[in-house]
């Protein structure tokens, strides 16, 4: 028998490969962080012996979810900017970030975000935020897949205190000094066309391309942003980016809600991908992205949560459900189906990051990022169709096991690499929030008159 590090067996395996293969009573064999084989459990159990096994009988086994747009350490500000427009949200959040953010507070915020993400079956995320070096360190310690890098946003008082004039050189040195781990790639973040001038955008894009990096930026999030950029530069955001040569197969736009037909054509022509964030878009009143039109044109569309201030949660399964539902509002129940929504959070998200050959499906040679979803709860029974179960019924709390690079980060709902209580305590300490008071119940109201 051949040795393995991990064998996950007995569940129905959703490979999310090109054919949508589902292996009933299947298994996934893992060695050195890589998937070795996927097939029937009986055959793989007879062929291999594993250091660790996960019995997934009665469960679904699927690729880890990939969050293609988020600001993870915004967990620090969750609930502090609700029921606002995008512009009102930014006016409240940006000054608070300048006051609050430091390497230490970002580390606290991302530690809690990683714990939340692991619990929800998210195995990788593209994270645009300040002090990314602190985020990298925390993610590395947790064994979690984080794609991050230098962020550019030309504001008067950036939280890291580094003026824009110094950022290109700093970012160039940072990118040159790092060798991407398997399943990752270099990333450069340009905030938007309303916080960066055209010449800055072209310089940042050139920097990213010089290092083979993914370029990620916000674009066309709502109509007010489009009007602002048009007033500043005489073109809509996507028109401007296209004219500057910023669009391309290594560019990923967040949101892309307010698009014209011509802009969708430009995205398809240039191979530019989109990170769809339906929960955040609805909560901020931005509208509904034209996902059916984008995918029909051949644009790769991944899925994201945005930050925990604009969406209040990092639950990517919740975003899967919203993506599968919100596009039906136009009257077409087939606009985004259950399987498509799940694929958006897995293989399409991987492709949006330029990592479709390494992540996003359970196939030999890919990195061993996978999750096990338990099905023994009333709201998940009976599981007639696994994609429908995931898209319309399952939630983050149904994820039982989470594996990244073959390492089990959560088993039987217990986190292994992040101290959850310490993470929550650290988050509260970072923002100066008091711990919640114990619940008042008849049992802890000794000596008081309690009516029942």
Number of C-alpha atoms within 10 A of each C-alpha: 10 9 14 17 18 26 28 26 26 24 26 23 29 20 23 21 15 8 7 12 12 18 18 17 20 24 27 29 28 28 19 14 19 23 23 19 18 22 20 19 23 13 12 21 20 10 12 15 17 18 10 13 15 19 13 22 18 16 23 27 33 25 32 27 35 31 32 33 28 23 22 28 30 22 23 25 20 16 14 14 18 16 13 15 17 21 13 13 17 14 13 15 16 14 13 14 18 14 11 15 22 18 16 14 20 26 27 27 28 27 29 24 26 29 24 19 26 31 26 26 32 32 30 27 26 25 27 27 21 24 22 21 16 17 27 20 13 21 21 11 11 20 20 25 23 23 24 25 27 22 23 26 20 19 12 9 14 19 19 13 10 11 14 16 9 9 17 17 11 12 19 17 11 14 21 11 9 10 10 12 9 15 20 19 20 21 26 28 25 22 20 24 27 19 15 18 14 17 10 18 22 16 13 24 25 16 19 24 17 12 15 15 22 24 26 30 22 20 26 24 26 23 15 15 21 21 15 16 22 17 11 13 14 12 16 25 27 26 18 18 20 16 12 14 13 23 25 20 19 22 27 30 25 27 27 27 22 22 22 13 11 11 18 21 17 20 26 21 15 17 19 22 30 34 30 31 31 29 26 24 23 16 17 20 15 21 16 22 25 17 21 15 14 22 15 11 16 17 23 25 29 30 32 32 31 32 25 22 23 29 23 21 21 28 25 27 29 22 29 30 23 18 29 24 20 17 21 14 10 8 8 9 13 13 19 19 19 23 19 18 25 29 25 30 29 28 29 29 33 29 19 27 32 20 18 17 15 22 31 32 28 29 22 16 15 23 26 32 33 29 29 30 24 21 21 13 10 7 12 19 11 12 17 9 10 20 20 19 20 23 24 17 16 22 22 19 14 21 26 23 25 32 25 26 23 22 21 20 23 23 17 12 15 15 18 16 17 21 14 17 11 13 21 18 15 19 25 17 15 19 15 9 10 9 10 7 6 7 8 8 9 13 8 10 10 9 7 8 8 10 5 4
